[in-house]
């Protein structure tokens, strides 16, 4: 019995020992779990849209700090766009490359996320995408604004220098210049881009005529243009008749119309021909049929021609309203006007670079300067040595340009020309200072043209006179001008005596022949000469 018990105990002990041995063997072959993961070349910089030059690597470590191979991993793009090619799915014996990493197209932070099987924590690897080389400049803000001619835009124009992906680039020199419209810039012509590649242009004052207004910005070989509009609700429709006109001379009429649209800004009610066709023959317009019923005029129509009259230096031509409006707030203002010129004189003026001034001068007569002053009761003392314009806006313009109320501005009036025939006297500002010491000399709407090379500025005096007869005007479109002092007038008189002064425009300025009301009723005013 004792022998049996001994044998059983031995077997029992042997079994326990075998179980313990088995347990030890099991612990010795259990897999080692990852303890951590770290990265190299983390936080590198690269160019947007390109492969990062040196790919980051990561290493998975066991609890003893040894690199672990063949560990299951996943590498994905988690920020900044871009792409990864050849991303590993298991670790290498040492550092494991993330693959070929192409950064996103937007400058800034890019990131990858590494997930390691057996580790709860994720590894984030970052790289910064830097802008590519500058490839373009564009308008950023402030484009397509509107303002009156001669006025500054309300908002600044900003431009952006960017790479091919539109990432802004700092520290780029940008130069600004007016490229169309004749405006001006107030401030430095060159600036440097700041944050986001942005740069603001100097304050932009628009030109004085309607039409294309453009501000250019250049940076190296790159260029951009911002556009703006001159505000005006007034339309001057120029129609040519007679013999074909030289395109360069035609362009002077187009430029004059645009200038007038910049200085007269208020809309007039559209006129519609009704009851009967409107004849133009009485206006001296030939070769054009009567305007048919339903024809619309907005706001003024001018018929112009260049023809053979008498050659250079004799009769320049004629201009003025033919039909005026009858009734309403625009009553008495020009509806249809006519301009006739000697083609030889126009060619001669073109050669001396004075054509634009003369065409603008005559077109202002067509609109109403001088030609509508008397009918609007704005001239006192006509046909006398004391002839003067009494409108408050013109007087204010005279004072604005430096005239003295007791002298050049005639104690609350603007002196009007007292010499010359019906084409000069009482329909122009006074030119000759010899008798009174009062004269406006180079101003555009005197009856004399300055010598070649001397400008004929359009002043607030002239623009104001249009306001006085009923137009809505923009005084900011005036040119820079100074009313001559009595001393300057005296010196001009000496130059006249030396044959170096202005010469008289041999023009005929005519008055309207009839007015037309909204119903089409025509009221004769006078016979056209």
Rosetta blueprint (number, residue, H / E / L):
1 X L
2 X H
3 X H
4 X H
5 X H
6 X H
7 X H
8 X H
9 X H
10 X H
11 X H
12 X H
13 X H
14 X H
15 X H
16 X H
17 X H
18 X H
19 X H
20 X H
21 X H
22 X H
23 X H
24 X H
25 X H
26 X H
27 X H
28 X H
29 X L
30 X L
31 X L
32 X L
33 X L
34 X E
35 X E
36 X E
37 X E
38 X E
39 X E
40 X E
41 X L
42 X L
43 X L
44 X E
45 X E
46 X E
47 X E
48 X L
49 X L
50 X L
51 X E
52 X L
53 X L
54 X L
55 X L
56 X L
57 X E
58 X E
59 X E
60 X E
61 X E
62 X E
63 X L
64 X L
65 X L
66 X L
67 X E
68 X L
69 X L
70 X L
71 X L
72 X E
73 X E
74 X E
75 X E
76 X E
77 X E
78 X E
79 X E
80 X L
81 X L
82 X L
83 X E
84 X E
85 X E
86 X L
87 X L
88 X L
89 X L
90 X E
91 X L
92 X L
93 X L
94 X L
95 X L
96 X E
97 X E
98 X L
99 X L
100 X E
101 X E
102 X E
103 X L
104 X L
105 X L
106 X L
107 X L
108 X E
109 X E
110 X E
111 X E
112 X E
113 X E
114 X E
115 X E
116 X E
117 X L
118 X L
119 X L
120 X L
121 X L
122 X L
123 X E
124 X E
125 X E
126 X E
127 X E
128 X E
129 X E
130 X E
131 X L
132 X L
133 X L
134 X L
135 X L
136 X E
137 X E
138 X E
139 X E
140 X E
141 X E
142 X L
143 X L
144 X L
145 X E
146 X E
147 X E
148 X L
149 X L
150 X L
151 X L
152 X E
153 X L
154 X L
155 X L
156 X L
157 X L
158 X E
159 X E
160 X E
161 X E
162 X E
163 X L
164 X L
165 X L
166 X L
167 X L
168 X E
169 X L
170 X L
171 X L
172 X L
173 X E
174 X E
175 X E
176 X E
177 X E
178 X E
179 X E
180 X E
181 X L
182 X L
183 X L
184 X E
185 X E
186 X E
187 X L
188 X L
189 X L
190 X E
191 X E
192 X E
193 X L
194 X L
195 X H
196 X H
197 X H
198 X E
199 X E
200 X E
201 X L
202 X L
203 X E
204 X E
205 X E
206 X L
207 X L
208 X L
209 X L
210 X L
211 X L
212 X L
213 X E
214 X E
215 X E
216 X E
217 X E
218 X E
219 X E
220 X L
221 X L
222 X E
223 X E
224 X E
225 X E
226 X E
227 X E
228 X E
229 X E
230 X E
231 X L
232 X L
233 X L
234 X L
235 X L
236 X E
237 X E
238 X E
239 X E
240 X E
241 X L
242 X L
243 X L
244 X L
245 X L
246 X L
247 X H
248 X H
249 X H
250 X H
251 X H
252 X H
253 X H
254 X H
255 X H
256 X H
257 X H
258 X H
259 X H
260 X H
261 X H
262 X H
263 X H
264 X E
265 X L
266 X L
267 X L
268 X L
269 X L
270 X L
271 X E
272 X E
273 X L
274 X L
275 X L
276 X L
277 X L
278 X E
279 X L
280 X L
281 X H
282 X H
283 X H
284 X L
285 X L
286 X L
287 X L
288 X L
289 X L
290 X L
291 X E
292 X L
293 X L
294 X L
295 X L
296 X E
297 X E
298 X L
299 X L
300 X E
301 X E
302 X E
303 X E
304 X E
305 X E
306 X E
307 X E
308 X L
309 X L
310 X L
311 X L
312 X L
313 X L
314 X L
315 X L
316 X L
317 X E
318 X E
319 X E
320 X E
321 X E
322 X E
323 X E
324 X E
325 X E
326 X E
327 X L
328 X L
329 X L
330 X L
331 X L
332 X L
333 X L
334 X E
335 X E
336 X E
337 X E
338 X E
339 X E
340 X E
341 X E
342 X E
343 X H
344 X H
345 X H
346 X H
347 X H
348 X H
349 X H
350 X H
351 X H
352 X L
353 X L
354 X L
355 X H
356 X H
357 X H
358 X H
359 X H
360 X H
361 X H
362 X H
363 X H
364 X H
365 X H
366 X H
367 X H
368 X L
369 X L
370 X L
371 X L
372 X L
373 X L
374 X L
375 X L
376 X L
377 X L
378 X L
379 X E
380 X E
381 X L
382 X L
383 X L
384 X L
385 X L
386 X L
387 X L
388 X E
389 X E
390 X L
391 X L
392 X H
393 X H
394 X H
395 X H
396 X H
397 X H
398 X H
399 X H
400 X H
401 X L
402 X L
403 X L
404 X L
405 X L
406 X L
407 X L
408 X L
409 X L
410 X L
411 X L
412 X L
413 X L
414 X E
415 X E
416 X E
417 X L
418 X L
419 X L
420 X L
421 X L
422 X L
423 X L
424 X L
425 X L
426 X L
427 X L
428 X L
429 X E
430 X L
431 X L
432 X L
433 X L
434 X L
435 X L
436 X L
437 X L
438 X L
439 X L
440 X L
441 X L
442 X L
443 X L
444 X L
445 X L
446 X E
447 X L
448 X E
449 X E
450 X L
451 X L
452 X L
453 X L
454 X L
455 X L
456 X L
457 X L
458 X L
459 X L
460 X H
461 X H
462 X H
463 X H
464 X H
465 X H
466 X H
467 X H
468 X H
469 X L
470 X L
471 X L
472 X L
473 X E
474 X L
475 X H
476 X H
477 X H
478 X L
479 X L
480 X L
481 X L
482 X L
483 X L
484 X L
485 X L
486 X H
487 X H
488 X H
489 X H
490 X H
491 X H
492 X H
493 X H
494 X H
495 X H
496 X H
497 X H
498 X L
499 X L
500 X L
501 X L
502 X L
503 X E
504 X E
505 X L
506 X L
507 X E
508 X E
509 X E
510 X L
511 X L
512 X L
513 X L
514 X E
515 X E
516 X E
517 X E
518 X L
519 X L
520 X L
521 X L
522 X E
523 X E
524 X E
525 X L
526 X L
527 X L
528 X L
529 X L
